[in-house]
Amino acid sequence: MPRFAANLSFLFTERPFLERFGAARAAGFGGVEFHFPYAFDRAALAEVVLTSGMEVVLFNLPAGDWAAGDRGIACHPRRIAEFQDGVGLALEYARLLGCPRLNCLAGIAPPEVRVERAHETLVENLRFAAAVTQRAGIELLIEPLNTRDTPGFFVATSAAALELIEKVGHANLKLQYDIYHAQVMEGDLARSLQEKLPRIGHVQLADNPGRNEPGTGEINFPFLLDHLDRIGYAGWVGCEYKPSAATGDSFAWMAPWQ
């Protein structure tokens, strides 16, 4: 049966961030994920995690200036030192929060940088991060983002991510498979999940179009979530969707798996 984690960057946004942990627990979730913890005091965040009883299952490496349009810096040749420092910062938070996996966003390559150079930079940065996170006992993920929502994103399909994983050649690097992004770019979700399962470290969901909760779009989630069970996926499924109304009214779809 799927284990659902509430993505606190998308859900319960009616509340301040630190109150969302308790709201997720009250809604029946056992785990949470979010984009970035770095704006919050570490001790305060750790206390909220402890008192809420929630398991932090995932967050992202620092991704540059999000408000200014950065969507990761791992492919930027002139920001390698910043990337490496960010890995160190992420590990500090991950250890404190007990988080077992970190996601790397590749970013959007600067227009003046050759694609080959951006790719080389990404590979080397991932090799560095995979080695450092492995020593800390934390898994590293790479996530494709669709280019409709994030034009120019450097790793846009699961096939491209798997080619990158092969190039990096480190056992600690896995694929983060976001069902929404995969549906936009690829489709054929059931077969894709089954074929890629050995390399998948985490799954996320949202329906398409709209990126709202399951049942609002074209994806057959009752089939697909049961399919994850049938093929042996035992990890968390992150609920990274935009509620179509209030967050608390967006959970009816979960009933068959509760």
C-alpha positions in Angstrom: 0.0 0.0 0.0 1.4 3.4 -0.9 2.9 5.6 1.9 1.9 9.2 1.2 4.0 12.1 2.2 2.5 15.6 2.2 4.6 18.1 0.2 4.5 21.2 2.5 5.5 23.6 -0.2 2.2 22.8 -2.0 -0.2 21.6 0.8 -1.5 23.4 3.8 -0.2 26.7 2.5 -3.1 28.4 4.3 -0.8 28.1 7.3 2.7 29.3 8.2 5.3 26.7 7.2 6.1 25.5 10.7 2.4 24.9 11.4 2.1 22.7 8.3 3.8 19.7 10.0 1.1 19.4 12.6 -1.6 19.9 10.0 -0.2 17.0 8.0 -0.2 14.8 11.0 -3.8 15.7 11.8 -4.7 14.9 8.2 -3.3 11.4 8.6 0.1 11.7 6.9 3.1 10.0 8.4 5.7 11.7 6.3 6.4 15.1 4.8 8.6 16.6 2.1 9.2 20.2 1.0 11.3 22.2 -1.3 13.8 24.0 0.9 14.3 24.3 4.7 17.1 26.8 4.6 15.2 30.0 5.5 14.2 28.5 8.9 16.2 28.2 12.1 17.6 24.7 12.3 16.8 24.2 16.0 13.2 25.5 15.6 12.6 23.3 12.6 14.0 20.2 14.3 11.8 20.9 17.3 8.7 21.1 15.1 9.6 17.9 13.4 10.2 16.1 16.7 7.0 17.3 18.3 4.8 16.6 15.2 6.1 13.1 15.0 6.5 13.5 11.2 9.2 11.8 9.2 11.0 14.1 6.8 11.4 12.0 3.7 12.9 14.5 1.2 13.9 18.1 0.4 16.0 19.7 -2.3 19.6 20.9 -2.3 19.9 24.7 -2.4 18.9 25.7 -5.9 20.1 29.3 -6.2 17.8 32.3 -6.0 14.4 30.8 -6.6 12.6 34.2 -6.6 15.0 35.4 -9.3 14.3 32.4 -11.6 16.9 29.9 -10.6 15.7 26.4 -10.7 18.9 24.7 -9.6 22.6 25.5 -10.2 24.1 22.1 -10.8 24.7 22.7 -14.5 26.3 26.2 -14.1 30.0 26.1 -14.7 30.6 29.4 -12.7 28.7 28.3 -9.7 30.5 25.0 -8.8 31.8 26.3 -5.4 28.3 27.6 -4.6 26.9 24.2 -5.5 29.4 22.3 -3.3 28.8 24.6 -0.4 25.1 24.0 -0.8 25.6 20.3 -0.6 27.3 20.8 2.7 24.5 23.0 4.0 21.9 20.4 2.9 23.7 17.7 4.7 23.6 19.7 8.0 19.9 20.1 7.7 19.3 16.5 6.6 21.3 15.1 9.6 19.4 17.3 12.0 16.0 16.5 10.6 16.7 12.8 10.0 16.0 13.1 6.3 17.4 10.1 4.3 17.4 11.6 0.8 18.1 14.9 -1.0 17.0 15.9 -4.5 19.2 17.8 -6.9 17.6 20.2 -9.4 19.9 20.5 -12.5 18.9 24.0 -13.4 18.6 26.0 -16.6 21.9 26.5 -18.4 23.0 30.1 -19.0 22.5 30.9 -22.7 26.2 31.7 -23.2 27.3 28.3 -21.9 27.7 25.5 -24.4 25.4 22.5 -23.8 28.4 20.2 -23.6 30.1 22.3 -20.9 26.8 22.5 -18.9 26.5 18.7 -19.2 30.1 18.2 -18.0 29.6 20.5 -15.1 26.4 18.7 -14.1 28.1 15.3 -14.2 31.0 16.4 -12.1 28.7 18.1 -9.6 26.6 15.0 -9.3 29.7 12.8 -8.8 30.8 15.1 -6.0 27.4 15.2 -4.4 26.8 11.5 -4.7 30.1 10.7 -3.0 29.6 13.2 -0.2 26.0 12.2 0.5 26.9 8.5 0.4 29.5 9.0 3.2 26.7 10.6 5.2 24.3 7.7 4.6 22.0 9.9 2.6 20.7 9.1 -0.9 21.0 11.6 -3.7 18.3 12.0 -6.4 18.0 13.8 -9.7 14.6 15.0 -10.9 13.5 15.8 -14.4 11.1 18.8 -14.7 8.9 19.3 -17.7 9.8 22.1 -20.1 6.2 23.4 -20.3 6.3 24.6 -16.7 10.0 25.2 -16.6 11.2 26.2 -20.1 14.9 25.3 -20.7 15.2 23.0 -17.7 18.4 21.0 -18.4 17.1 17.5 -17.5 13.5 17.2 -18.8 12.8 13.5 -19.2 13.4 10.3 -17.2 15.3 8.9 -20.1 17.7 11.9 -20.0 18.0 11.5 -16.2 18.9 7.8 -16.5 21.5 8.6 -19.2 23.0 11.1 -16.8 22.9 8.6 -13.9 24.8 6.1 -16.1 27.4 8.8 -17.0 27.9 9.8 -13.3 28.4 6.1 -12.5 27.7 6.3 -8.8 25.5 3.8 -7.0 24.2 6.5 -4.6 22.5 8.5 -7.4 18.8 7.6 -8.1 15.9 8.9 -10.1 13.2 11.0 -8.6 10.1 10.1 -10.7 7.5 12.7 -10.6 4.3 11.3 -12.3 3.1 14.8 -13.3 6.3 15.8 -15.0 6.6 12.4 -16.7 3.0 12.5 -18.0 3.6 15.9 -19.6 6.9 14.9 -21.3 6.5 11.1 -21.9 3.3 9.4 -20.9 3.2 5.6 -20.9 3.5 5.8 -17.1 2.9 2.2 -16.0 5.5 0.7 -18.3 7.9 3.5 -17.6 7.6 3.0 -13.8 8.1 -0.7 -14.1 11.1 -0.5 -16.4 12.8 2.2 -14.3 11.9 0.8 -10.9 15.4 -0.4 -10.0 16.8 3.2 -10.5 13.9 5.0 -8.8 14.5 6.4 -5.3 11.3 8.4 -4.8 8.0 9.0 -6.5 5.8 12.1 -6.5 2.4 12.7 -7.9 -0.1 15.3 -9.2 -2.7 15.1 -11.9 -2.5 16.6 -15.4 -3.5 19.1 -16.6 -3.4 21.7 -13.8 -1.1 19.9 -11.4 -4.0 19.4 -9.0 -4.9 16.4 -6.8 -5.6 13.0 -8.3 -9.0 12.7 -9.8 -9.0 16.2 -11.3 -7.3 15.2 -14.6 -6.5 12.5 -17.1 -4.3 10.2 -15.1 -5.8 6.9 -13.8 -4.4 7.1 -10.3 -6.4 4.1 -8.9 -4.7 1.9 -11.5 -1.3 3.6 -11.2 -1.0 3.5 -7.4 -2.1 -0.1 -7.4 0.4 -0.7 -10.1 3.2 0.7 -7.9 2.3 -2.0 -5.3 2.2 -4.7 -7.9 5.7 -3.9 -9.3 7.1 -3.8 -5.7 7.7 -0.1 -5.1 7.9 0.3 -1.3 9.0 3.9 -1.0 7.1 7.1 -0.2 4.8 8.8 -2.7 5.1 12.6 -2.3 1.8 14.5 -2.8 3.3 17.5 -4.7 0.1 18.9 -6.1 -1.8 22.2 -6.0 -5.1 21.6 -4.2 -8.0 22.7 -6.4 -9.7 24.1 -3.3 -8.7 24.2 0.4 -6.0 21.6 1.2 -8.3 19.8 3.6 -10.9 19.2 0.9 -8.3 17.7 -1.5 -7.8 14.3 0.2 -10.9 12.3 -0.8 -8.9 10.5 -3.5 -6.7 8.9 -0.8 -9.6 6.9 0.9 -9.0 3.6 -0.9 -5.4 3.4 0.5 -6.1 4.5 4.1 
